[in-house]
Amino acid sequence: MTVEESSAATEPDEVVSMSVARYPIAPGCRVNVRSGPGTKYGIVRTLPLGASVPIYCQTPGETISGPYGTTNVWDNIASDEFVSDAYVKTGSDGYVAPRCG
């Protein structure tokens, strides 16, 4: 096996092994997941009590007040799925993931 073959063979494994941090939703909250960063966007689904979510990227949007403060940061948790960071315990008032886009 050449060096190039060896590198090419490991690249997909590296991509698969990369993990995205998961964060808990505020206790006692069933949070609406929306198709964009604001309440004007449609509800895609509702997260159950005790859920935790991955945050792939974050984007500014509508300002929301929730258990973890008031913020305009929205978390992208899946393709075209967003929740307000005011309901996600990230341990930070700012961005904890790259900006979307």
Secondary structure, 3 states (H helix, E strand, C coil): CCHHHHHHHHHHHHHHHCCCCEEEECCCCCCEEECCCCCCCCEEEECCCCCEEECCEEEEEEEEEECCEEEEEEEEEECCEEEEHHHECCCCCCCCCCECC
